[in-house]
Structure formats: structure tokens, C-alpha cells
Amino acid sequence: MKRLVLLAALAASGLSQAAELYNNGPVVDGNGKSVLVLPSTTLGFGNNSGAGLAVADDFSVAAGVKWNVSSLDFYGYQTGATGFTFQNATWSIVSGDVNSGSVVASGVTAVSNGGRVGYRVTETTLNNKQRGIYDAHADVADFTLDAGHYWLRWSLSGSGVSGPWQPPTSDGREGNAAQAGNGDPFTQLVDTGSGLSVELPFAVQGTVSAVPEADTYAMLLAGLGLVGALARRRKAA
């Protein structure tokens, strides 16, 4: 019975206001900087949809819950831009392998300005403001994700001259982010200077609902049967 109450509470929370379900950040450090640290030499990875470039990174939905996704946040910059210049995000979510998995949801979505979150800089140009990193917020048509492993693939368009460019997460951790160009398969992203793999920042918003386990369904059905039996007994009496 306690499990039924908990699942009911979780399901009810799924009807509340959308919140962040997943964040693959951080985008910048506590000083608002994404610092390129030697021996790394790649300031940003190309994800310009006009040039046929896209990037990807993975995430998982835990067992026992379902995500109801309503928006996505992408983070990038266009060198030399003095404000928000992003226009559209071309995105897809794939279940399984980044190249051969099943597409669960996709779209070309106009993005709005989620704010400048900081700057992409080098160790010797910490105050450089040529590469302002912005949150490109995409309100998408709602879709659901069951428990499992997924890849988010995306590219951006913008009105600036340079880019769009995708910075890695500011903590510099290694990962399995990937990139594809001109119809080629996605392959793992590696920084040219360090030879190390990277992770890319993105975020997923929406609500979460509980998925009762099989034994919980059985308990619920048994409970409903008991209630029905009691009701019939009272009626007969």
C-alpha cells in the first residue's frame, strides 16, 4: 500500500510545472568562464546546420519513471557576436546507438534567448568577450521517454558570421560526445591538442511520472477486486 501511495504521489507530481529533468553541464565555472586549458586546443566544435555539422551526447532515463519532455536547452557561441544570434535547432533523440538507433522524437525548432551564461576563453585571455556562450532554448512538441539509454543529436543555425560553435563542458571531463558532418556517421569527438574525448553541455526539461511495476499493478487489481467484493456483500446484506 505504501508503494501505491508513493507512485500516486509521483504521478501527481508529473502534472506540476515543468522542471529540469537532466543536465549534462556545467557550461561555465563559478566565474562565468569556460576556459580552454592546455594542452587542449579546440575552442569549439562545429555544429553549424548550414554546413551540415551536428554533435551528439547521451543520457539515460532511470527505471520506474517516464519523462514527459517539453523543452531542450543547447549552449553555443558565434565568435564576434555582440548578442543572441541563434535561430533554429535541428535535433533528434535516438534510442540505442547514436547512428543506427530508433528516432524517438525530432524536429527543427526556433530557439529563444535563454540568456548569456558566460564566455569561452583561454588561460591567457580570461577577460576576452568575443565568444559569449548563450542558452538557445527550444520549446518542442511534447513527447515521452520511457526508461532507457538515449542520444541527443543537434545542430544550430545563427545569423552570426562565425559558427555556431559548441563548447565542451567547463569541467573538462572526458566523455563520449560525438560529431558528424555532411551525412557521415557520428564519430567520437576528440580535442585536437590533447587527444582527449569530451562531454557537451545540454539540458532537458519537462515532468516525470511513475511507472508502476508489475507486482504493483497486481496489488492494485487485487485491491480493486476486494473493494468490489465488499461493495457486493454490503448490497446483498
N, C-alpha and C positions, 0 to 999 in steps of 0.2 A: 504493500500500500504506500510506503514511503517513496518507493521508486515512481509510482504513478503520480504522486503529488509533485515530485521533483520534475518529472517530464512535463507535467501540465504547466508548471511554472516556467520552464524553459520555452515551451511552445508559446506561452503567452508573451514572453519577452521578445519573441520573433515578430510580434505585431508592433513593437515600440519603434521609436525613431532610429533611423539608420545610424550605425556606428562603424568604426574601423574594425574589420574582420581580420586583416592581415597587413603587415608592414615589413617590407624586405630591406628597409633602410639600415643605418641612418644616411640621410642625404648630405648633411654637413655636420661639423663638430659644434661644440658649445660656443664657438666664436663666429658661427655662421660661415665657416670656410670648409671647402672640400679641397684638401691640399695634396698635390701631386708630389710624392716623396720618392727621391732617387733610391734605387736605380730605375724605377718606373718612369716611362717617358710619354705615355699616351694620356693626353689631357681629356679627350672624349672619343667615344666610339660612334661611328656614323650610324644614324638611324633615320636618315632623310628619306621619306617615302617617295619623293620626286626622283631620287637617284636609285630607287629600288632596294634600299638598305633597310634592314629590320634587325631588332635584337630580341632576346628572349631570356626568361629566367623562370624557375619553377617554384611551386609551393604545394602544400598538402592541406586537405580538409580532414579533420580528425574523425574517427569512427564515432557513430552515435549522434551526429549532428548533420544538418543540411544548411548550406549557405544560400541566402536569398540576396543576390548581388544587385546593387542599384547604381554603383559608380566606381570608376577607376581613377587613380592618380598616377601620372607619369611625370618624370623630372628631367629637365634638359636645359640646354642653353644654346643661343646663337651668338657667336663671337661678335662683339661690337654693338649688339642691340642695346638700346637705352630703355627698353620697356618690354612688355609681354608681346611676343611676336608669333606665338604658336597658333595654328588654325585648326587642324584636324588630327585625330589619332586613328590610324588603321590598326586594328587589334583583333586577336583571336585567342581563345582559350582552348587548349588541346588536352585531352585525357590520354595519358600514356606517353609515348615517345614524342619528342618535340617535332620531328619530321613526319612520322607515319601514324601518329595518334589520331583519335577521333576528335573532330572540331565540335565542341560543346556549344560555343557561342562566339559570335564575331560581329564586326561592324566597322564602319567608317563614321566616326563621331566627332562633331565640332567640340572643341575644348574651350573652357573658360579659364580665366586667370585666377588660380588658387593662391597667388601671391609669390613674391620673390623670397626664396628660402635662404639664399646666400650666394656665394661666389666660388667658382672653380679657379684656384690659384696654384702657384708653385711655391716651394720653400723660400725662394729669393724674391718673390713678388707677392707677398701676403696681402698687400693692400690694393692689388690690381682689381679693377672693376669692369674689365672687358667681357667677362663671362658670368653674367648673372644667371643663376640657376632658378628656374621658375617651376611651380607646380601647375602642370597642364591637367585640369580636372575635366573628366569625361563622364557626364550623366548618360548611362547606357539604358537600353531597354532591359527591364528586369529579367533575370534568369536565375536558375537554381543550380547549385553544385552539390552532388552527393559526396560522401566520404571517398577520398581517393587522392591520387597524385596528378597534378596538372602543370602545364606550361602556359605562361602568358607570353604571347608574341606581339610585338608592337613596333610601329614606326610613326614618325611625326612629320607634319608639314608646317612651314612657317614662312613669314614674309621677310625675314632677315636674309642677308646675303650669304652668311656662312652657317653651315649646318642644316638642320638641327644636329646637336651633338649630345651623346648620352654619357654622363659621368658615372663612374663606379660608386659603390657605397663608400662613405668617407672613412670608415674604419679600416679600409684596405684589406679586408679579409679575402682569402681565396674562395672560389666557388665554381659553379658550373654554368655561368651565363654563356649565351651563345649569340652568334650573329650570322645573318645570311644576306646575300646580295644578288640582285638580278636573277631571281629564280633558283639560285643554287641552294643546296641543303644547308641547314643551320649547322655550324661547327663551333666548338668551344672558343670563347673569347680569351685571348692571351695578351697581356701587355707586352709591347714590342721590346722595351728596355729590360724589364725584369724577367720576362718569360713566365710570369705567374698568371694564373687564372683569376677571375674577378667575379664579384656579385654586383647586381644592378638594383638601385632603389625603385620601388613601386609600392602602391598601396591599393587595397580592395576594401570597399565599404558596402554595407548592407545590414541585414539582420540574420539571426541564426535561429533555427528551430530544431527541436529534439526529434530524433528518430527512435521510437521505442523498439527494443529488442524483441525477438520472437517470444521469449518467455513472458515479457511484459504484456504483449498482445493476448497471450493465453490467459494471464491473470485478469486482464480487463474483460475478456469474453466470459470467463468464469464468474466474475463479479456481476456482470450484467445478467447472466443466467440466474444467479442467486436472487438478485433483485426481482427478476420476473417471476420466479417461483414463489417468493414471499408475497408478491402482489396477488398472484392467483390464489394462494392459500387464504389471504385475508378476504378476497372477494367471495370464495366458497364459504367461509365462515359467516 
